Amino acid sequence: MEKMIDPVCGMKVKGKELTSLYGGKNYYFCNSHCKEEFDRNPLKYTR
């Protein structure tokens, strides 16, 4: 099972409602603010 940790804030993510696909991988977010931040600059959070 894929570990669901918000790449922006580091919190554990309980649901799969907020996701972004980047580089062939799904990223999960705890809230819309973190998702929007990731979507603006995914390279910052995927290095």
C-alpha positions in Angstrom: 0.0 0.0 0.0 1.3 3.5 -1.0 2.2 5.6 2.0 0.0 8.7 2.1 1.9 11.6 3.4 1.2 15.2 2.3 4.4 16.3 0.5 3.8 19.9 1.4 3.3 19.8 5.2 4.3 16.2 6.0 1.0 15.3 7.7 -0.6 11.8 7.3 -3.4 11.8 4.8 -6.5 9.8 5.7 -8.6 10.2 2.5 -7.9 10.2 -1.2 -10.1 13.1 -2.2 -7.3 15.6 -2.9 -4.7 14.2 -5.3 -2.3 15.3 -8.0 -0.6 13.2 -10.5 3.0 14.2 -11.2 5.8 12.2 -12.9 3.5 9.2 -13.0 3.0 9.1 -9.2 -0.1 10.1 -7.2 0.4 12.6 -4.4 -2.2 13.1 -1.7 -3.0 16.2 0.4 -4.6 16.9 3.7 -6.3 20.1 2.5 -6.8 22.2 -0.6 -4.2 24.8 0.3 -1.4 22.1 0.3 -2.7 20.8 -3.0 -2.7 24.2 -4.6 0.9 24.9 -3.3 2.1 21.6 -4.7 0.4 22.2 -8.1 2.1 25.6 -8.4 5.6 24.1 -8.0 5.7 20.3 -7.8 9.5 20.2 -8.3 10.0 21.8 -4.9 8.2 18.9 -3.2 9.4 15.9 -5.3 13.2 16.2 -5.2 
